[in-house]
Amino acid sequence: MTTCGRGFSRAMGASPHPSWRRALSDTRGRLKPEYDAVVVGAGHNGLVAAAYLQRFGVNTAVFERRHVIGGAAVTEEIIPGFKFSRASYLLSLLRPQIYSELELKKHGLRLHLRNPYSFTPMLEEGTGGKVPRSLLLGTDMVENQKQIAQFSRKDAQAFPKYEAFMDRLALAIDPLLDSAPVDLEAFQRGSLLQRLKSLSTLKPLWQAGCTLGAQLPRYYQVLTAPAAKVLDQWFESEPLKATLATDAVIGAMTNPYIPGSGYVLLHHVMGSLEGIRGAWGYVQGGMGALSDAIASSATAHGVSIFTEKMVAKVQVSSGGRVQGVVLQDGSEVRSKVVLSNASPQITFLKLTPQEWLPEEFVARIAQLDTKSPVTKINVAVNRLPDFLAAPSTPRGQPLPHHQCSIHLNCEDTLLVHRAFEDALDGLPSKRPLIELCIPSSLDPTLAPPGCHVVSLFTQYTPYTLAGGKAWDEQQRNAYADRVFDCIEAYAPGFKGSVVGRDILTPPDLERVFGLPGGNVFHCAMSLDQLYFARPVPLHSSYRSPLRGLYLCGSGAHPGGGVMGAAGRNAAHVVLRDLRSM
């Protein structure tokens, strides 16, 4: 078996290797005193918004506080020779219009589609030396049914119907993702012309209703009920229900038994790649390569992108309209509009002068639910994990299950529920829910020969520990060791393969990536914070109470995930407003 070199240490918080750093401010334009539009933050949504605005002739600049673009969709070489998708790690939700309209393939985007896509190994004792069972799901429905039949023949028959049911709901919601929500403020308080214009935003809702037809009440239950209740109506086998339930809780401080978790389930199955609905894949070169492709498309049309340029304040004229930004170094940059890819909390509570915002609006933003259960651990290993339920080959070559999302501690939905309850008490889960991905199984450019990068998306970990304690180095390492012990039970020898690791608890995700509370969606994807209530009611159309200031990140409709829809939709709203000035 080929193995890579050892001797690297754990690299929590380490800077990227110099060869991986990119001085974009030196290569993508000189800073000018004035632009038509300024975008705060070079996350993928901010880059998408800038690309569309520039294509429409709006001279746009993007300012990023970090040394690297991409926000949470970033590749960093935190351990020499190993390139990690340090935060976001999978692609599916990116809107197909963005893929085609920004010509991302032309600008270098390469994808590795995963098939199969889900692997759930079991921990089974007393099997008489037999290989433990596992559940492997992919695009072949016949093979899926064979896999599910190990646990329930009834579930095997029901699975195609469930998939068709969820596909129809995803198809119905599709139009809602690509347009601004119903503008309730314009409808309630605007002029007659504004009210008439706002009626056009009802069209996607009408389309959704027509697609669902008489089944609407049943689909409504998916959006509002606990995911466990929805899955119980379809299936009886726990391994299948628990595997599907991971999509209902991932990244969210919820569990399958809490109402509304069904929507999160839907949110994670409504994407597509290369025209294949529901497909998930790895970006060649890591998630930062996606951000680079969007940036390349944007700069090809004239967008200026500046790294290590932190926006300190939004500038407001005496007439109460945005007139640009002030950078941390004191530079003033004028613009007609400002789009913020930062979270609603950073945008409105830190960057915007409070005297220009209504007190009620500020209070609502401050009360947004940002609780996050996620600790992301990036691991460098010198060989592939060897699972008891699917033994590796003698030469250690990647097998189909290595390319999947590998779900551990996921044999039963009650395990997920208990892991959640631990976090409610301020304790990291005793048996954390673990989604393990090995992107280097399909993209060998990410690691030295024979080595691999492993992404561990784990939960539940509270932002603040019991007794009000903050996370420290000892706490981080203790939790990571617990996660590794769990993996070791499924894949003996894993701990001995570790070359280095990078641990990001909720406070670390907040500090490094600006994610409030460590929340990967900026704020919870709960029903009270979706559609025309995202981020708050009456301000869901990307506009803010301050004229000329817009939200274009995950805290706006349609929410989190590497989707790009918020950036694209916001750009179209801004363009309409600029034309009407």
N, C-alpha and C positions, 0 to 999 in steps of 0.2 A: 504494500500500500504506500502511495506517495504521500508524504506529509511535508508541511511547510516548517520553516524555522520557528523556534521557541524564543523565549527571553523577553517578550514585550510585557510591560506592566499594564495594570488597569489604568484607563485614561479618562476617568470622569472629569468632564469639563475642559479637557485638553484642547488646545488650538489646532486647527487643521494643519496638516503637513504643508510646508511652504509651496511645494510643487502643485498643490491643489488650490491654492488661493488665487483669487481673480481680482485684479484691480480694475474694476469696470469703469470707475470714474476717470481713469487714464485713457480708456479706449473708446468710450461711447459719448463723447461730446464734452465741451467746456461749459462751465456754469455761466448762464446768462442772467441778467437781472430781472427778466420778465418772460413769462410763458402764458399761453392761453389757459393751460390747466396744469395743476400740480397734483401728483399722486403721492400720498404718504405711505411708504412701505412697499417693498418689491416682492411681496408674497405673490403667489400665482394669480390671485384675483386682481391685485393691483397691476400686475404686468398685462393681464388680459384687458383690463379697462384702458390702460395707456395705449395698447396696440390698436384697439378699435377707435379710440378718439383720434389718434394720429392718422389712421386711414381715412377718417372723415375730414381731415384738414385742420384738426385742432392741435396746435403745437404744444407738446406735452413733455413734462419732466417728471421723473420718478426719483424719490429720495429714500434710501434704505440705511438704517442705522448700523447694520452689521457689515462685515467685510465681504459677505457673499449674498447673492440674491436667492430668492425662492421662499423666504419665510419658513414655514414648516415643510415645504416641498423642496428639500435641499439635500445635496450630497456633500458629506464631509469626511475627510480622511483623518479621523480622530486617533487611529492607531496606524502607524506607518505601513503602507502597502495594502490597507483594508479600507475600502470606500463604502460608507454607510449611508443609507437613506435614514438620516438620524431621527426624524420625527415621522412624517407621513412615509408610508412604505409600499403602498399598493395603488394601482390605478384601475378605475372602472367608470367612475361617475363623470369624468370629463365630458362636457357636452359635445356631441358629434359636430355641431355647427362650428365650434371653436377649432376643432381639429382640422376641418376643411377650410374654413374662411381665413384662418391665420396661416394656413399651409405649413403646419407643424412638421409634417413628414419631410417637406422640402428643406426645412430648417433643422433637420438632424434628429427628429424624434424617432426612436426605434423601440418597439414593444416586443415583449416575450409573453404571449398568452399562455395561461396555465390550464392544462387539462391532463389529469384531473385537477380539481381546485380545492377540495376539502378532504382532510384525513383526520379521523378521530380514533386513536388507539385506545384499547381498553386495558385496565389493570385487573387481571383476573387471576385469582389464586385457586389452587386445587384443580387444575385442568389436566393433571396427569402427564405433564411434560409437553402438552400441546401448545402450539403458538397461540397467544391470546388473540381474541377477535379484534377486528377494527372495522371502521366504516369509511369507505373511500367513495367519494362522489365526484362526478365529472359531467361532461356533456352527452355521454352515451346513456340514454334513458334505460335501455335494456340492462346494461351493466349496473346502473344505479339500483334497479329493482332487485337484481341478484344480491347486491351488497345489503340492501335493506331487509331482504327476506331472511338473512341470518338471524334477525331480531324479531321480525313480524311479517308474515306473508300478507296480512291485511294492509299494513303500512306500505308494502311494496306496490300493491294495487292502487292505493290512494295517492301515491307520490306524484304521478304524472298529472292528476287532476289538481292537486295543490299547486304545482308549478304553473299550470295554465291559469289558475285562479289568480295567483300573484302577478303573473305576467300581464293579465288584463288590467289589474289595478295600477301597475306601473305605467302601462300604456295610457291610461286615463289621466294620470297625474303629470305625464310628460309635458303637455303644453303649459302647465302652471309653472314649470321650472324656468321657462325661457321668456318670461314677461314679468313686469312689475305687478305686485298684488293690486287688488282693487284699491284705488285711492279714496279711502273713506273721508279724509279731510276735505278733499276737493268736492266730493259728492255732497258733504254736509254743509260746507261753508263757502264753497267757491261761487264764482259767477255762473250764470246760466250756461255760458260756453264751456267753462271748466267742468260743470256737471255733465254736460252732454259728452265731452271727451272722456270723462271717467267711466261712462257706461261701456266704452269699448273694452275696458279691462275686464268686463264680465264675460267676454267671449271664451277665454280658457276654462272658466268654471262651467259654462254651458257645455262646452265640448266634453269635459270630464263627466258631467252628468249623463250626457247622451251615450258615451262609451260604456258606462256602468249599467245604465238602464234600470230594469226592475230589480237588479241585484244590489242596488245602491245601499239598502239597509245593512246587508251582510258585509259589504265592503266598509261601511261606516264603522262597524264593530272592529275591524282590523285596525283602524286608525285610533280607536279610543280604548279598546279593551287591553287587559294584560296579554302579553305575547303567549304566556303559558295557556291561557284560556283559548286563544285562537288555535294554537297547535294541538291542544287536547281534542278539539273538535275534528281534527284530521287524523291524528296518529295515536298509537298506544305505546310504542317502544321509546324508552327514555334516551338511549344513545342518539336516535334520530332527532327527537324533540330538543335535546340539549344542544346538539350541533347546530340546528337551525336557530335556536334561541340566542346563540352567540351574536348573531347579527342584530338582535333586538336590544342588546345591552352594551355592545362594544363602544368604548369611549364615553359611556353615559353612566351617571351615578343612579342607576336603577337596576331592577332585577326583573326576571320574566313574569313575576306575580304582581307587578305594579301597573295600574291602568296607564295607557299611553305608550307602553313599551312596544306595542305592535307597530306604531308608526316608525320607530327607529329600525325595526325589522324591515319594513318596506324601503326605507331610505337606503339601505345597503344592498338591495336587490334590483334597483331600478336603473342601473347603469348599463353601458354597453361598450365594447371595444371592437374595432374592425368590423362593425355591423352585426356583431354577435351579442344579442341582449343577455345581460346578466354576467357577461364574461369579466374576469379580473386578470390583471397581468402585471409584470414587472417592467419598469422602464430601463432600457439598457443604459448603464452608467449611473443608475440610481435616480431617485426622484428629482434631483437637481438638474438632470438632463432635460426633464420636461420644462422646468423653469427657464433653462437656457434656450430651449427651442422657442418658447413664447417671447423671451427677450430678444432673440435674434430676429424674429418676425417683426417685433415692435421697432427695433433700431433700424431695420432695413427701410422703414418708412419715415424715420427721422426722430423717434423718441430718444430722449437723453436720459440715461440711467446713471445715478450716482450712488456709490456705496460709501459707507462710513460717513454719511451725511445725515445726522439725526435732526428731525424736525422738532423744535422746542415749543412752538406756539403757532396757532392760526392767527393771521392778521385780520382785523376787522376795521372797516372804515367808520367814520363818524355817523354815516347813514345806516349802519347796521348791515353791511354786506361784506362778504369775504373779499379781501384784496391781496391774499397771498399767504406766505408763511415766513417765519423766522427760524433759521437753523441754529443749532446749539452753538456754533462758532460765532454767532451774531450776524451772519449774512441774512439779508432780507431778499426774498424772491417774490415778485409780484405776479399775480395771476387773476384771471376772471373767476375761476372756480378751483376748489380744492376737493379732491376725492381721498377719503381715508380708507386704506386697507387694514388699518389697525382695528382693534376691538372697539365696540361701542364705548366701553369704559374708558379706555385710553383716549379715544377721540373726543368724547364730550366732557370727561371729568378732569383730564390732564392737559390736553392740547388747546381746547376752546376756552376763551375768556368767559367765565361763568355769568357775567352780567348780561351777556347776549342770549342766554338760554332761559326759558321759563323754569321756575322752581319745580313745578310738577314734573316736567320732562326730566330734569336732573335727578329728581328723587326716584323716578322709575328706572332710569339707567343704573343708578346705584344699587337698586334692589334686584337686578337681573340675577337669575340663578346661573352661577358659573361653576358649580361643584363638579369636580372631576375625580374619577377613580383610578386614573391611568399612571402607571410607571412604565416607561419605555426603557428597555435594556438592549443595547447593541453589543453583540458578542463576536469576537474573532476566534475561530476555531481552526485546528490543524487537521481535522477530518470531519466527515459527515456524522451526524447522530445515527446510531445503530439501534433502531427500535425493536423491542422484543416482539411486537405485533407484526413487524415487517422487516426482517433481518436484512442487513446490507449485503452487497456482493463481496466476495473475497478481496477484490481490488478497490472497494470503496467508491465505486462510481455512482453518480446520482440515479436514483430510481424514481418512478412516477410520483410516489408519495412525498418525496423530498421537495417537489416544486409547489406543494399545496400550502394552504393555511392549515397548520397542524394544531388541533385543539386538544389541550391537555387539561386534566381535572374537569372533564366535560362528559362524563358518562351519564349524568343525571341532572335535571334542572334544579333539584334540591341542593346539589353541590354549589351551583351558581348562587342560589339564594343564600346559603350559609356564608359564602365568601363575601357577599354584600353586607350581611348582618355584622360581620367582624368589623368592617370599615365604619359602620354606624356608631360603633363603640370606640372609634378612634384607633383601631388596631389594623395593621396590614393583614390581609386575609391569611388564615392558617394554611388553606389550600387555594392559592390564587388561581383564577381563571387565566390561562396562558394561551395566546395565539402565537405560535412559533412559525416564522417564515425563513426560508433560505434562498434569497434571490440569486445567489451565486450558483445555485443548482442549474439555472438557465442562462445566467450571465457571468461567465468566468472572468470578465474584465474587472470584477469588483474585488478580487482577492488574489494573492500569489498562487501559483500552481499547487494543487493538492489541498489548498486551504479554502475556507468559506466564511462568509459573513452571515450571522444569524440575527434576526430581528425578533425580539420578545415584547409583545404588546400585552402587558399584564394588568390585572385589576383583581381586587379592589384595594387601593391605598388612599387613605384620607389625606387631605391637604395639611391638616394639623393633627398631630398625634394626641392620644389620650393625655389628659392633664395639661393641655395647651402646649405641649412640647413641639419644638420645631425639628425637622429632619436634620440630622448631622451625618458625618461620614460613617460613624459606627452603625447608625440606623439604616442608612442606605445599603451598606455591605451586608448587614444581617438579613435584610429583606431579599437582596439579590441571592444570597446563599440559600435562602428558603426556596426561591424560585428554581435554583439549580438543583437542589435536592429533589424537587418534584420532577424535573426533567430526567434526572438520574434514575428515578423509579421506572420510567417508561423506556429510557435509552441508557442502560448502564455504560459507563465510560465517558459520558458527556463531560462531566466535570474535569476529567483528565485531559480533555481535548482543548480546553479554553486557553487561549493565548492572551486575551485582554478583554476588558469590558468597559462600557460607558453607561452609567446609571442616571436616568432622568426621572426624578419623582415629580409630583405635581408642582411644587415650588420651583424646581429646576426648569420645567417646561415653561413656566410663567416667566422666569428670569431670562432664559436664553431666547425664547421665541415670542415673548409678549403675549402668551396665551393666558388670559385671566383665570386664576385658580387652577391653571394647567389644563383648562378645558380645550380640547382639540377643535371644538365647534365654535369657540369664542363665548357662547352661552348655550345653555341646554337646549336640546332639540325636543322640548316638551310642547304639548299642544297649546299651552298658554304663551309660547314664545315662537310661534310659527306663522307663516303666511302674513296676513295683515296685522299680526301682533308681533312681528319681528323687525327690529328689536323691541319696540313698544307700539301699542295701538296708536293710530293716526300718523305714524311716522315710519311706515313700512315701504314707502316708494323710493327709497334710497336718498330722498331729500331729508334735510334736518330743519329744525326751527330757525336756524341761521341761514339766511339766503346765500347760496353759492357754496355751501358745505354739504358734501354727500358722503354716504357710507357705501363702500364697495367690497367689503370683506365678508367673512363667514358669519359675522353677526347680523348681516342683512339677509333677506330672502334670496335663495331658498335654503340657506344654512351651510353647514360644514361639509367636509369632505373635499377632495381635490376635484372640484366640479367646474369652476370657472364661471358659473352662471351668474353669480352676484356681480362679478366684474363686467361681464358682457352686458347684463341688463342695466347696470348703473350707467355705463357709457352711453347707452341709447337714451336714457332719461336725461343725462347731462346734455347730450347733443340737441335734444328737443328744446331744452331750456335755453341753451345758447342761441338757437335759431330764433326763439321768440323774444330775445332781449331787444 
